[in-house]
Amino acid sequence: MQKGNIGVTTENIFPVIKKFLYSDHEIFLREMISNAVDATQKLKTLAQKGDFKGELGDLTVHVTLDKDAKTLTISDRGIGMTAEEIDKYINQIAFSGVTDFLDKYKDEANAIIGHFGLGFYSSFMVSDKVEIVTKSYRDGAKAIRWSCDGSPAFTIDDAEKADRGSDIILHISDDCKDFLEKTRIEQLLNKYCKFMPVPVAFGKKTEWKDGKQVETDQDNVINNVEPLWTKTPSTLKDEDYKKFYHTLYPMQDEPLFWIHLNVDYPFHLTGILYFPRTHSNIDLQRNKIQLYCNQVFVTDQVEGIVPDFLTLLHGVIDSPDIPLNVSRSYLQSDANVKKISTYITKKVADRLQQTFKEDRKDYEAKWDDLKIFINYGMLSQDDFYDRAKDFALFKDVAGKYFTFEEYKTLIKDNQTDKNGELVYLYATNKEDQYSYIKSAEDKGYSVLLLDGQLDVPMVSMLENKFEKSHFARVDADIIDRLIVKDDKKEETLKGDDRDNLSEVFRSQMPKMDKAQFNVDVESLGETAQPVIITESEYMRRMKEMSHFQPGMSFYGQMPDTYTIVLNADHKLLKEVLSDTNKATEEALKPVVSELKGLSARLAALRQGQSGKKPEEITQEEKDDLQKTEKAVDEQRNKKNQILSDYAKGNNVVHQLIDLALLQNGMLKGEALDKFLKRSVDMIK
C-alpha cells in the first residue's frame, strides 16, 4: 500500500474548492461524467490510430446510485489509469495563488472547473470520501484503488477489477443527501448530460407489468449522442428541427424558423438558433440559449458570447473555442468571442434576408412575432440596423406591410409638409384612436400601426436615421397641424368671443391626477367633431421613453399634457357661444368695460417704463404699475367667475367635454356615471 500527500501549494485545497464552488456544487456530476466521456473518447481515438487493438465493446458510461450505502458511482470503459498516471493527474495539482484566483473568478464557478484541472476535485464538494478503482487499457496493467477523505492525504492499494476503465465512487456527505435521491440525479443528468457524445446510462428502463413499473434488462440511456446540431443541415428536414425544438422546450409553440450554425474556421462553432413565437411580454425571456462545449452543457448565461438582442432567441451553441475560464469583462474583449458574436449576427441577418426574399408573404405573416427581435437588434447594434433596414417592415392600420423605402415612396408626395419635412403618421391602438385615424385617412394620409413593445424607442431612432422626417401620433394634434400644408388659416372667432368660449370649457374641465388640460379654439369645418382632445407628442414620448431609460425617470413624474380643441365652426359650439353671450351679457358689461380701461392704462404704464433704466423708475411708478396689474387680475377673475357660474349649468358644455374624454378612455368612475345620467335626461 502506498500513502502520501496530494501535491498542492496550499495547506489544504479542499476547503478552497468547497468555498469556490459552493453555489454551483451540483456541477460535480457534470465533471465526473465529462471525465468518463473523455476517457472513453481517448480510447476510441487510440483504436482508430491502431494503438489499441482490443475490442471496444459497449462504451456506455454508467451512473449507479446506492442509497443504502450512500454512494454514487460513475463507471466507464475508457483508457483507465496506471499508478503512475494517478500520481501525475490526481496527486499533483499545480494550483497557486488560490485567494487571488478566487477573487478574480468568483462569478465563473459554473464554467471554470474543468478548464483548470479541478474537474475531478469538484467531487469533494459533495463527498466525505472519494475512491477511484481503475485499470489501464495497456496490456498487463494492474487494477488499483485510490482513496481520499477530503484531506491532502491519500492511499493507493491493489484492487480487483476485471475490465479496463475507471469507477469513481463518491461517498455522499450527510449535508448533501439530496444527491442520493433518484429524481435529483435524473434532473442533473437531464440538465448537463443530455447530449454528451458517449452513451450515459442511469439504471435500467422500466415497463408497466402486472400493475406496476418493473425494471427491464435494457440500460436507461439518458442522452442523445448525436444531437441535431452535430449533423449536416442538408440531411435534415423541417420536422427534424421542430422535433428537436420540442425536445429542448417541451411546452413551447412551434418556432417561427431557425438558423443552423456550422463553421470550422477561424473558430469552431455549431448550433441551432430558433426564433420563438411570442404572444406577450411573458414569453420574452432571456437565457434560453444553451451553451455547450463539445456536447457538454456549460451554461445558459450567454451574454457576451451572443449579441444582446439575440439572447431572446432559443436554441443551442456548441464551441470549444469560447474561453470559459475568464471573467466576463475579458470575455467581451476576447478576439474569438468577438468573431463568434459577429458571425452569429451575420448568420441571423442573412437568414432573415433570405426568408424575406424567397417568401415575402410568409415573412409578413410572421412579422408581428419577428418584430421584437429585429427592432431590439436595430436599437442595440448599429451594424445590425444597416443589415436589417432592407427587410424590416412597417405595418399600416389596414394590415399592409412595407419596407422602409417602399413606405417612404408611398407617402412622400402627400405627407410632406410646407417645410419639406416628411411626416410619418402613426397610431398605437386602432380602436382607441379610430376617429383620429379616420380624420387622417379622410385627408388621403396613410397611418402606420406602431403597437409593439419597442416602437417608442424605434420611432426616436428612425427619426435620426431618416432624412428630413419625423413621426407624429395621430392624436398628438388636429390633423391640419400635424401636417401643415399652408399658412395658418384665418380664425373664425376673435377677441372676446374666443376668450369667452375658451373659458366656458376651461372652467369645467375635470381635475385629474397627473393630467393638465389646455384649451384652444380652431376652425375645423362644420363636419368635424365639436371637441377633440389631443396629447402633446413631445411630452408623451418623453414619458414613454422614461420607461426605457432610467436617466429620464423625471419625465415619468410629470403630468400628461392634453389640449382640448374647440371647433369654432361646429353648430353646437356656435350655440354654446350664443347662449353664453346672452346669459352673461348684463353681468359682464361693467366688468368688461372696467377691464378694457384698466388694460389700456396697464399698457400705457408699461410703455412708459420700458424706455427707462430700473434705477430711473420711481417707487410711485412701481406701485402704480403693481396696483394696476392687481386690478386687471381682479377684473379678469370676475369675468372668468361669471362665465364659470354660467357654464356649471350648461349641460351641452359638460356633455361635449365628457364625450371627448370618453372617446379617449379618460371618463371613468363617478364622472362616467354622471355622464350616463345626464345623457338619459337630455334624451327625455
C-alpha positions as CSV (number, residue, x, y, z in Angstrom):
1,M,0.0,0.0,0.0
2,Q,1.2,3.5,-0.9
3,K,0.5,6.5,1.2
4,G,1.2,10.2,0.5
5,N,0.0,13.7,0.3
6,I,-1.5,15.4,-2.7
7,G,0.9,17.9,-4.0
8,V,-0.6,21.3,-3.7
9,T,0.9,24.7,-3.0
10,T,-1.7,25.5,-0.3
11,E,-2.2,23.8,3.0
12,N,-5.5,22.3,2.0
13,I,-7.1,22.5,-1.4
14,F,-10.4,21.1,-0.4
15,P,-11.9,23.8,1.7
16,V,-10.9,26.2,-1.1
17,I,-12.8,24.1,-3.6
18,K,-15.8,23.8,-1.4
19,K,-15.8,27.6,-0.9
20,F,-15.2,28.3,-4.5
21,L,-17.9,26.2,-5.9
22,Y,-20.5,26.3,-3.1
23,S,-23.3,27.8,-5.0
24,D,-22.7,25.6,-8.0
25,H,-21.8,22.3,-6.3
26,E,-24.3,20.4,-8.4
27,I,-22.0,20.5,-11.4
28,F,-19.7,17.9,-9.8
29,L,-21.8,15.3,-11.7
30,R,-21.1,17.0,-15.0
31,E,-17.4,17.0,-14.3
32,M,-17.4,13.3,-13.3
33,I,-19.2,12.2,-16.3
34,S,-17.2,14.5,-18.6
35,N,-14.1,12.8,-17.3
36,A,-15.6,9.4,-18.1
37,V,-16.6,10.5,-21.5
38,D,-13.1,12.0,-22.2
39,A,-11.5,8.7,-21.2
40,T,-13.9,6.8,-23.5
41,Q,-13.2,9.1,-26.5
42,K,-9.5,8.8,-25.9
43,L,-9.8,5.0,-26.2
44,K,-11.8,5.4,-29.4
45,T,-9.1,7.7,-30.8
46,L,-6.4,5.1,-29.9
47,A,-8.4,2.4,-31.6
48,Q,-8.7,4.5,-34.8
49,K,-5.0,5.1,-34.9
50,G,-4.2,1.4,-34.3
51,D,-2.6,2.0,-30.9
52,F,-5.4,0.0,-29.2
53,K,-6.2,-3.3,-30.9
54,G,-8.6,-4.8,-28.4
55,E,-12.4,-4.9,-28.7
56,L,-14.1,-1.6,-27.8
57,G,-17.3,-3.3,-26.9
58,D,-20.0,-1.4,-25.0
59,L,-18.7,2.0,-24.2
60,T,-21.7,3.3,-22.2
61,V,-20.9,5.3,-19.1
62,H,-22.9,4.0,-16.1
63,V,-24.2,6.1,-13.2
64,T,-25.2,3.9,-10.2
65,L,-26.9,5.1,-7.1
66,D,-26.8,3.1,-3.9
67,K,-28.9,5.0,-1.3
68,D,-28.3,2.5,1.5
69,A,-24.5,2.6,1.1
70,K,-24.8,6.4,0.5
71,T,-22.7,6.2,-2.7
72,L,-22.9,7.5,-6.2
73,T,-20.7,5.7,-8.8
74,I,-19.7,6.8,-12.2
75,S,-18.2,3.9,-14.3
76,D,-16.6,3.9,-17.8
77,R,-14.7,1.5,-20.0
78,G,-12.2,4.1,-21.3
79,I,-8.5,4.1,-21.1
80,G,-8.2,3.8,-17.3
81,M,-5.1,4.8,-15.4
82,T,-1.9,3.3,-14.2
83,A,-0.4,4.1,-10.7
84,E,2.0,6.5,-12.4
85,E,-0.9,8.3,-14.2
86,I,-2.9,8.6,-11.0
87,D,0.2,10.1,-9.4
88,K,0.6,12.5,-12.3
89,Y,-3.1,13.5,-12.9
90,I,-4.7,13.1,-9.5
91,N,-2.0,13.6,-6.8
92,Q,-0.2,16.6,-8.4
93,I,-2.3,19.7,-8.6
94,A,-0.5,22.7,-9.9
95,F,-2.5,25.4,-8.2
96,S,-1.0,28.5,-6.7
97,G,-2.4,31.9,-5.7
98,V,-5.7,30.4,-4.7
99,T,-7.0,33.5,-2.9
100,D,-6.3,35.9,-5.8
101,F,-7.7,33.4,-8.2
102,L,-10.9,33.1,-6.2
103,D,-11.3,36.9,-6.1
104,K,-10.8,37.2,-9.9
105,Y,-13.1,34.3,-10.9
106,K,-15.6,34.1,-8.1
107,D,-18.6,34.5,-10.5
108,E,-17.4,31.9,-13.0
109,A,-17.6,28.7,-11.0
110,N,-20.1,27.2,-13.3
111,A,-17.8,27.2,-16.3
112,I,-14.4,27.2,-14.9
113,I,-13.7,23.9,-13.1
114,G,-12.6,21.5,-15.8
115,H,-10.5,24.1,-17.5
116,F,-8.2,24.4,-14.5
117,G,-7.8,20.7,-13.8
118,L,-10.2,20.8,-10.9
119,G,-12.9,18.7,-12.5
120,F,-12.2,15.6,-10.5
121,Y,-11.8,17.5,-7.2
122,S,-15.3,19.0,-7.6
123,S,-16.4,15.6,-6.3
124,F,-15.2,16.6,-2.8
125,M,-17.9,19.3,-2.7
126,V,-20.5,16.6,-2.0
127,S,-18.4,13.7,-0.7
128,D,-16.8,12.8,2.6
129,K,-14.7,10.3,0.8
130,V,-13.8,9.6,-2.9
131,E,-12.5,6.3,-4.3
132,I,-11.1,5.5,-7.8
133,V,-10.9,1.9,-8.9
134,T,-9.2,1.9,-12.2
135,K,-7.4,-0.3,-14.7
136,S,-5.4,0.9,-17.7
137,Y,-6.2,-0.4,-21.2
138,R,-2.5,-1.2,-21.6
139,D,-1.5,-4.9,-21.7
140,G,-0.5,-6.3,-18.4
141,A,-1.9,-3.4,-16.4
142,K,-2.9,-3.9,-12.8
143,A,-6.1,-2.6,-11.2
144,I,-5.6,-0.1,-8.4
145,R,-7.7,1.7,-5.8
146,W,-7.1,5.3,-4.9
147,S,-8.8,6.7,-1.8
148,C,-9.0,10.1,-0.2
149,D,-11.2,11.5,2.6
150,G,-11.0,15.2,1.8
151,S,-7.7,16.0,3.2
152,P,-4.4,16.1,1.3
153,A,-3.7,12.5,2.5
154,F,-4.4,9.6,0.1
155,T,-3.9,5.9,-0.2
156,I,-3.2,3.6,-3.1
157,D,-3.9,-0.2,-3.0
158,D,-4.1,-3.0,-5.4
159,A,-7.6,-3.8,-6.4
160,E,-9.8,-6.4,-8.1
161,K,-11.1,-5.2,-11.5
162,A,-11.6,-7.5,-14.5
163,D,-12.2,-4.9,-17.1
164,R,-10.4,-1.7,-18.2
165,G,-11.7,1.8,-17.3
166,S,-12.5,3.6,-14.1
167,D,-15.1,3.6,-11.3
168,I,-15.4,6.8,-9.4
169,I,-17.1,6.1,-6.1
170,L,-18.5,9.1,-4.2
171,H,-19.4,8.6,-0.6
172,I,-22.0,11.4,-0.3
173,S,-21.8,13.7,2.7
174,D,-24.7,14.0,5.1
175,D,-25.2,17.6,4.2
176,C,-25.7,16.7,0.5
177,K,-28.2,13.9,0.9
178,D,-30.3,15.3,-1.9
179,F,-27.7,13.7,-4.3
180,L,-28.8,10.3,-3.1
181,E,-32.3,10.9,-4.5
182,K,-33.0,9.3,-7.9
183,T,-35.1,12.3,-9.1
184,R,-32.3,14.7,-8.2
185,I,-29.8,12.7,-10.2
186,E,-32.2,12.4,-13.1
187,Q,-32.6,16.2,-13.1
188,L,-28.9,16.8,-13.2
189,L,-28.3,14.3,-15.9
190,N,-31.0,15.8,-18.0
191,K,-29.5,19.3,-17.5
192,Y,-25.9,18.6,-18.0
193,C,-25.5,15.4,-19.9
194,K,-28.4,15.2,-22.3
195,F,-26.3,15.5,-25.4
196,M,-22.9,14.1,-24.4
197,P,-21.1,12.2,-27.2
198,V,-20.9,8.9,-25.4
199,P,-24.0,7.0,-24.1
200,V,-24.7,7.7,-20.4
201,A,-27.0,5.2,-18.6
202,F,-28.7,5.7,-15.3
203,G,-30.2,2.4,-14.1
204,K,-32.5,0.3,-16.2
205,K,-35.5,1.2,-18.3
206,T,-38.8,0.3,-16.7
207,E,-42.1,-1.1,-18.1
208,W,-45.6,-1.5,-16.8
209,K,-46.2,-5.1,-15.9
210,D,-48.6,-6.8,-13.5
211,G,-50.0,-3.5,-12.3
212,K,-46.6,-1.9,-11.5
213,Q,-43.5,-0.5,-13.0
214,V,-40.7,-3.1,-13.2
215,E,-37.1,-2.9,-14.4
216,T,-36.1,-4.4,-17.7
217,D,-32.6,-5.6,-18.8
218,Q,-32.2,-2.6,-21.1
219,D,-29.9,0.3,-20.0
220,N,-31.7,3.6,-19.4
221,V,-29.6,5.8,-21.7
222,I,-30.4,9.4,-20.8
223,N,-28.6,11.2,-23.7
224,N,-28.7,11.6,-27.4
225,V,-25.1,11.1,-28.6
226,E,-25.7,12.7,-32.0
227,P,-27.8,15.8,-31.3
228,L,-29.2,17.7,-34.3
229,W,-26.6,20.5,-34.3
230,T,-23.8,17.9,-35.0
231,K,-25.5,16.8,-38.2
232,T,-25.2,18.3,-41.7
233,P,-28.1,20.7,-42.5
234,S,-28.6,19.2,-45.9
235,T,-29.5,15.8,-44.3
236,L,-32.2,17.4,-42.1
237,K,-35.9,18.2,-42.7
238,D,-38.1,20.8,-41.1
239,E,-39.7,18.2,-39.0
240,D,-36.3,17.3,-37.5
241,Y,-35.7,20.8,-36.4
242,K,-39.2,21.1,-34.9
243,K,-38.9,17.8,-33.1
244,F,-35.5,18.9,-31.6
245,Y,-37.0,22.3,-30.6
246,H,-39.7,20.4,-28.6
247,T,-37.0,18.3,-27.0
248,L,-35.4,21.5,-25.7
249,Y,-38.6,23.3,-24.9
250,P,-41.4,20.8,-24.5
251,M,-44.2,23.3,-23.7
252,Q,-43.5,25.9,-26.4
253,D,-45.3,26.6,-29.6
254,E,-43.6,25.7,-32.9
255,P,-40.8,28.2,-33.7
256,L,-41.1,30.7,-36.4
257,F,-38.0,29.5,-38.1
258,W,-34.4,28.5,-37.3
259,I,-30.8,29.0,-38.2
260,H,-28.2,26.2,-38.3
261,L,-24.8,27.4,-37.4
262,N,-21.8,25.5,-38.7
263,V,-18.3,27.0,-39.0
264,D,-14.8,25.4,-38.8
265,Y,-12.6,28.4,-39.4
266,P,-11.3,30.7,-37.9
267,F,-13.1,29.1,-34.9
268,H,-15.2,26.1,-34.3
269,L,-18.9,26.6,-33.8
270,T,-22.0,24.6,-34.3
271,G,-25.5,25.1,-33.1
272,I,-29.1,25.8,-33.9
273,L,-30.9,29.1,-33.1
274,Y,-34.7,29.3,-33.1
275,F,-36.9,32.4,-33.3
276,P,-39.7,31.6,-30.8
277,R,-43.3,32.5,-31.3
278,T,-44.3,35.1,-28.8
279,H,-47.7,36.0,-27.6
280,S,-46.9,38.5,-24.8
281,N,-44.2,40.1,-22.7
282,I,-44.2,36.9,-20.5
283,D,-42.9,34.9,-23.5
284,L,-39.9,37.2,-23.9
285,Q,-37.3,35.5,-21.7
286,R,-33.6,35.7,-21.9
287,N,-31.2,32.8,-21.2
288,K,-33.0,30.3,-23.4
289,I,-29.9,29.6,-25.4
290,Q,-27.8,26.7,-24.0
291,L,-24.0,26.9,-24.4
292,Y,-22.2,23.6,-24.8
293,C,-18.5,22.7,-25.1
294,N,-18.1,19.5,-27.2
295,Q,-21.7,18.5,-26.3
296,V,-21.2,19.1,-22.6
297,F,-23.6,21.6,-21.2
298,V,-21.8,24.6,-19.7
299,T,-24.4,27.4,-19.1
300,D,-27.5,29.2,-20.3
301,Q,-25.9,32.6,-19.5
302,V,-24.7,33.6,-22.9
303,E,-24.3,37.3,-22.6
304,G,-21.1,38.5,-24.1
305,I,-21.0,35.5,-26.5
306,V,-24.3,36.1,-28.3
307,P,-25.2,39.8,-29.1
308,D,-27.6,41.1,-26.5
309,F,-30.7,41.2,-28.7
310,L,-30.2,37.6,-29.7
311,T,-30.3,36.4,-26.1
312,L,-34.1,36.4,-26.7
313,L,-33.7,33.6,-29.1
314,H,-33.9,29.9,-28.2
315,G,-31.5,27.1,-29.1
316,V,-28.0,25.7,-28.7
317,I,-24.5,26.9,-29.3
318,D,-21.6,24.5,-29.1
319,S,-18.0,25.7,-29.3
320,P,-14.7,24.6,-27.8
321,D,-13.2,28.0,-28.7
322,I,-15.1,30.1,-26.2
323,P,-12.8,31.0,-23.2
324,L,-14.9,29.7,-20.3
325,N,-12.2,30.3,-17.7
326,V,-12.2,34.1,-17.7
327,S,-14.1,36.9,-16.4
328,R,-17.0,38.5,-18.4
329,S,-15.0,41.7,-19.0
330,Y,-12.3,39.7,-20.6
331,L,-14.8,37.6,-22.4
332,Q,-16.2,40.6,-24.2
333,S,-12.8,41.7,-25.4
334,D,-11.6,38.2,-26.4
335,A,-10.9,38.1,-30.2
336,N,-12.6,34.7,-30.7
337,V,-15.7,35.8,-28.8
338,K,-16.0,38.9,-30.9
339,K,-15.6,36.9,-34.1
340,I,-18.2,34.4,-32.9
341,S,-20.6,37.2,-32.0
342,T,-20.2,38.9,-35.4
343,Y,-20.6,35.6,-37.2
344,I,-23.9,34.8,-35.4
345,T,-25.2,38.3,-36.1
346,K,-24.4,37.9,-39.8
347,K,-25.9,34.5,-40.0
348,V,-29.2,35.7,-38.4
349,A,-29.3,38.7,-40.7
350,D,-28.6,36.6,-43.8
351,R,-31.3,34.1,-42.8
352,L,-33.9,36.9,-42.3
353,Q,-32.9,38.5,-45.6
354,Q,-33.2,35.1,-47.4
355,T,-36.6,34.4,-45.9
356,F,-37.8,37.8,-46.9
357,K,-36.7,37.5,-50.5
358,E,-37.8,33.9,-51.0
359,D,-41.2,34.0,-49.4
360,R,-42.3,37.5,-48.6
361,K,-45.9,36.5,-47.9
362,D,-44.8,34.0,-45.2
363,Y,-42.3,36.6,-43.8
364,E,-45.1,39.2,-43.5
365,A,-47.3,36.6,-41.7
366,K,-44.5,36.1,-39.2
367,W,-43.5,39.8,-38.9
368,D,-45.5,40.6,-35.8
369,D,-43.6,37.9,-33.9
370,L,-40.2,38.7,-35.5
371,K,-40.6,42.4,-35.0
372,I,-39.5,42.4,-31.3
373,F,-36.2,40.7,-32.2
374,I,-35.4,42.8,-35.2
375,N,-36.3,46.0,-33.5
376,Y,-34.2,45.2,-30.5
377,G,-31.3,44.3,-32.8
378,M,-31.5,47.6,-34.7
379,L,-31.8,49.6,-31.4
380,S,-28.8,47.9,-29.8
381,Q,-26.4,47.4,-32.7
382,D,-25.8,49.9,-35.5
383,D,-24.3,47.3,-37.7
384,F,-27.4,45.2,-37.4
385,Y,-29.6,48.2,-38.4
386,D,-27.5,48.6,-41.5
387,R,-28.2,44.9,-42.3
388,A,-31.8,44.9,-41.3
389,K,-33.1,48.1,-42.8
390,D,-33.8,46.3,-46.1
391,F,-36.0,43.6,-44.5
392,A,-37.5,45.4,-41.5
393,L,-41.2,46.3,-42.1
394,F,-43.8,48.9,-41.4
395,K,-47.4,47.8,-41.0
396,D,-50.2,50.3,-41.6
397,V,-53.6,50.3,-39.9
398,A,-55.1,48.3,-42.8
399,G,-52.7,45.5,-42.1
400,K,-50.5,46.1,-45.2
401,Y,-46.7,45.7,-45.0
402,F,-44.0,47.9,-46.5
403,T,-40.2,48.1,-46.3
404,F,-38.9,51.4,-45.1
405,E,-38.1,52.5,-48.6
406,E,-41.5,51.3,-50.0
407,Y,-43.4,53.3,-47.4
408,K,-41.3,56.4,-48.0
409,T,-42.2,56.3,-51.7
410,L,-45.9,55.8,-50.8
411,I,-46.2,58.9,-48.6
412,K,-43.6,61.3,-49.8
413,D,-45.9,63.2,-52.3
414,N,-48.9,63.6,-49.9
415,Q,-47.3,63.8,-46.4
416,T,-44.6,66.3,-46.9
417,D,-45.3,69.5,-45.1
418,K,-44.7,73.1,-46.3
419,N,-41.2,73.0,-44.9
420,G,-40.2,69.9,-46.9
421,E,-40.4,67.6,-43.8
422,L,-41.8,64.1,-44.4
423,V,-44.4,63.3,-41.7
424,Y,-44.9,59.6,-40.7
425,L,-48.4,59.4,-39.0
426,Y,-48.9,56.5,-36.7
427,A,-51.4,55.0,-34.2
428,T,-50.7,52.8,-31.3
429,N,-54.3,51.4,-30.9
430,K,-56.7,51.2,-33.9
431,E,-59.8,51.1,-31.8
432,D,-58.9,53.8,-29.2
433,Q,-57.7,56.2,-31.9
434,Y,-60.2,55.4,-34.6
435,S,-61.6,58.9,-35.1
436,Y,-58.1,60.4,-35.3
437,I,-57.1,57.7,-37.9
438,K,-60.3,58.4,-39.9
439,S,-59.5,62.2,-39.9
440,A,-56.1,61.5,-41.3
441,E,-57.4,59.0,-43.9
442,D,-60.1,61.5,-45.0
443,K,-57.2,63.7,-45.9
444,G,-55.8,60.9,-48.0
445,Y,-53.0,60.2,-45.5
446,S,-51.6,56.8,-44.6
447,V,-51.3,55.8,-40.9
448,L,-48.9,53.3,-39.5
449,L,-49.7,50.9,-36.7
450,L,-46.9,51.0,-34.1
451,D,-48.2,48.9,-31.2
452,G,-45.1,47.0,-30.4
453,Q,-43.1,46.9,-27.2
454,L,-40.1,48.7,-28.7
455,D,-41.9,51.1,-31.1
456,V,-41.4,54.2,-28.9
457,P,-37.6,54.0,-28.9
458,M,-37.7,52.8,-32.6
459,V,-39.6,56.0,-33.6
460,S,-36.8,58.1,-32.0
461,M,-34.1,56.1,-33.6
462,L,-35.7,56.2,-37.1
463,E,-36.1,60.0,-36.8
464,N,-32.3,60.1,-36.5
465,K,-31.8,57.7,-39.4
466,F,-34.3,59.1,-41.9
467,E,-33.5,62.4,-43.5
468,K,-35.9,65.4,-43.1
469,S,-38.5,63.2,-41.4
470,H,-40.4,63.0,-38.2
471,F,-43.1,60.8,-36.6
472,A,-46.4,62.1,-35.2
473,R,-49.1,60.1,-33.4
474,V,-52.5,60.8,-34.9
475,D,-53.9,62.1,-31.7
476,A,-51.0,64.5,-31.0
477,D,-52.8,67.4,-32.6
478,I,-55.5,68.1,-35.1
479,I,-54.6,66.7,-38.5
480,D,-54.0,70.1,-40.2
481,R,-51.4,70.9,-37.6
482,L,-49.7,67.6,-37.8
483,I,-49.0,68.0,-41.5
484,V,-49.1,71.8,-42.2
485,K,-49.6,72.4,-45.9
486,D,-50.4,76.1,-46.0
487,D,-50.0,79.2,-43.9
488,K,-52.3,79.4,-40.9
489,K,-56.0,79.9,-41.8
490,E,-57.9,83.0,-40.7
491,E,-59.6,82.5,-37.3
492,T,-63.4,82.3,-37.3
493,L,-63.6,83.7,-33.7
494,K,-61.7,86.6,-32.4
495,G,-61.4,88.7,-29.3
496,D,-63.9,88.4,-26.5
497,D,-65.9,85.6,-28.3
498,R,-62.8,83.4,-28.5
499,D,-61.8,84.1,-24.9
500,N,-65.3,83.6,-23.6
501,L,-65.8,80.2,-25.3
502,S,-62.4,79.0,-24.1
503,E,-63.1,80.0,-20.5
504,V,-66.5,78.3,-20.5
505,F,-64.9,75.0,-21.3
506,R,-61.7,75.5,-19.4
507,S,-63.6,76.2,-16.2
508,Q,-65.5,72.9,-16.4
509,M,-62.5,70.6,-17.2
510,P,-62.2,67.9,-14.6
511,K,-59.4,67.8,-12.1
512,M,-57.3,64.7,-12.7
513,D,-54.2,63.4,-11.1
514,K,-51.1,63.9,-13.2
515,A,-53.2,65.5,-16.0
516,Q,-53.1,69.0,-17.3
517,F,-55.6,70.5,-19.8
518,N,-55.2,73.5,-22.1
519,V,-58.0,74.8,-24.3
520,D,-57.6,76.0,-27.8
521,V,-60.1,77.3,-30.4
522,E,-59.7,76.3,-34.1
523,S,-61.8,76.4,-37.3
524,L,-62.0,72.8,-38.3
525,G,-65.1,72.9,-40.5
526,E,-68.7,72.2,-39.9
527,T,-68.5,68.4,-40.3
528,A,-65.6,67.9,-38.0
529,Q,-66.2,66.9,-34.3
530,P,-67.1,69.8,-32.0
531,V,-64.5,68.9,-29.3
532,I,-61.2,67.0,-29.8
533,I,-58.6,66.0,-27.2
534,T,-55.0,65.9,-28.3
535,E,-51.9,64.9,-26.4
536,S,-48.5,66.6,-26.8
537,E,-46.3,64.3,-28.9
538,Y,-43.1,65.6,-27.2
539,M,-44.2,65.1,-23.6
540,R,-45.9,61.8,-24.2
541,R,-42.9,60.4,-26.0
542,M,-40.6,61.6,-23.2
543,K,-42.7,60.0,-20.6
544,E,-42.8,56.7,-22.6
545,M,-39.0,56.8,-23.1
546,S,-38.6,57.2,-19.4
547,H,-39.6,53.5,-19.1
548,F,-36.7,52.6,-21.2
549,Q,-34.0,55.0,-19.9
550,P,-33.6,55.3,-16.2
551,G,-31.9,58.7,-16.6
552,M,-35.2,60.1,-17.9
553,S,-37.3,59.0,-15.0
554,F,-38.2,62.6,-14.0
555,Y,-40.4,62.8,-17.1
556,G,-42.4,59.9,-15.7
557,Q,-43.4,62.1,-12.7
558,M,-44.6,65.0,-14.9
559,P,-48.3,65.4,-15.7
560,D,-49.8,64.3,-19.0
561,T,-50.4,67.3,-21.2
562,Y,-53.7,67.5,-23.1
563,T,-55.2,70.1,-25.3
564,I,-59.0,70.5,-25.7
565,V,-59.5,71.8,-29.2
566,L,-62.9,73.5,-29.7
567,N,-64.2,73.5,-33.3
568,A,-65.5,77.1,-33.8
569,D,-67.3,76.1,-37.0
570,H,-69.5,73.4,-35.4
571,K,-73.2,74.1,-34.8
572,L,-73.1,73.1,-31.1
573,L,-70.2,75.4,-30.3
574,K,-71.8,78.3,-32.1
575,E,-75.0,77.7,-30.0
576,V,-72.9,77.4,-26.7
577,L,-71.3,80.8,-27.6
578,S,-74.5,82.4,-28.4
579,D,-76.2,81.2,-25.2
580,T,-73.2,82.3,-23.2
581,N,-73.2,85.8,-24.6
582,K,-77.0,86.2,-24.0
583,A,-76.9,84.8,-20.5
584,T,-73.9,86.7,-19.3
585,E,-74.1,90.0,-21.2
586,E,-75.6,92.1,-18.4
587,A,-73.2,90.8,-15.8
588,L,-70.2,91.0,-18.0
589,K,-70.8,94.5,-19.4
590,P,-69.5,96.6,-16.4
591,V,-66.6,94.1,-15.8
592,V,-65.5,94.1,-19.5
593,S,-65.7,97.9,-19.6
594,E,-63.6,98.2,-16.4
595,L,-61.2,95.6,-17.7
596,K,-60.7,97.4,-21.0
597,G,-60.0,100.7,-19.2
598,L,-57.5,99.0,-16.8
599,S,-55.8,97.1,-19.6
600,A,-55.3,100.3,-21.6
601,R,-53.9,102.0,-18.5
602,L,-51.6,99.0,-17.8
603,A,-50.3,99.0,-21.4
604,A,-49.6,102.8,-21.1
605,L,-47.7,102.3,-17.8
606,R,-45.6,99.5,-19.2
607,Q,-44.8,101.5,-22.3
608,G,-43.8,104.5,-20.2
609,Q,-41.4,102.4,-18.1
610,S,-40.0,100.3,-20.9
611,G,-37.7,103.1,-22.0
612,K,-36.2,103.7,-18.6
613,K,-33.4,102.1,-16.7
614,P,-34.5,100.3,-13.5
615,E,-32.9,103.0,-11.3
616,E,-34.8,105.7,-13.1
617,I,-38.2,104.3,-12.2
618,T,-39.6,105.9,-9.1
619,Q,-41.2,103.9,-6.3
620,E,-44.5,105.7,-7.0
621,E,-44.4,104.4,-10.6
622,K,-43.6,100.9,-9.5
623,D,-46.5,100.9,-7.0
624,D,-48.9,102.3,-9.7
625,L,-47.9,99.5,-12.1
626,Q,-48.3,96.8,-9.4
627,K,-51.7,98.2,-8.3
628,T,-53.0,98.3,-11.9
629,E,-51.8,94.7,-12.6
630,K,-53.6,93.6,-9.5
631,A,-56.8,95.4,-10.6
632,V,-56.6,93.8,-14.0
633,D,-56.3,90.4,-12.4
634,E,-59.3,91.0,-10.2
635,Q,-61.5,92.1,-13.1
636,R,-60.3,89.2,-15.2
637,N,-61.1,86.8,-12.3
638,K,-64.6,88.4,-12.0
639,K,-65.1,87.8,-15.7
640,N,-64.0,84.2,-15.5
641,Q,-66.2,83.6,-12.5
642,I,-69.3,84.9,-14.3
643,L,-68.5,82.6,-17.2
644,S,-67.8,79.7,-14.9
645,D,-71.0,80.1,-13.0
646,Y,-73.0,80.1,-16.2
647,A,-71.1,77.0,-17.6
648,K,-71.8,75.0,-14.5
649,G,-75.5,74.8,-15.5
650,N,-74.9,74.2,-19.2
651,N,-75.4,70.5,-19.9
652,V,-74.2,70.8,-23.5
653,V,-70.8,72.0,-22.3
654,H,-70.5,69.1,-19.9
655,Q,-71.8,66.7,-22.4
656,L,-69.3,67.8,-25.1
657,I,-66.4,67.6,-22.6
658,D,-67.4,64.1,-21.4
659,L,-67.8,62.9,-24.9
660,A,-64.3,63.9,-25.8
661,L,-63.0,62.3,-22.6
662,L,-65.0,59.2,-23.2
663,Q,-63.5,58.9,-26.7
664,N,-60.1,58.9,-25.2
665,G,-60.8,56.4,-22.4
666,M,-60.5,59.1,-19.8
667,L,-64.1,59.2,-18.5
668,K,-64.4,56.8,-15.5
669,G,-65.9,56.3,-12.1
670,E,-68.3,59.0,-10.8
671,A,-67.8,61.2,-13.9
672,L,-68.9,58.4,-16.2
673,D,-72.0,57.7,-14.0
674,K,-72.9,61.4,-14.2
675,F,-72.5,61.4,-17.9
676,L,-74.8,58.5,-18.3
677,K,-77.5,60.0,-16.2
678,R,-77.2,63.4,-18.0
679,S,-77.4,61.6,-21.3
680,V,-80.7,59.9,-20.3
681,D,-82.1,63.2,-19.1
682,M,-81.2,65.0,-22.3
683,I,-82.9,62.3,-24.4
684,K,-86.2,62.6,-22.4
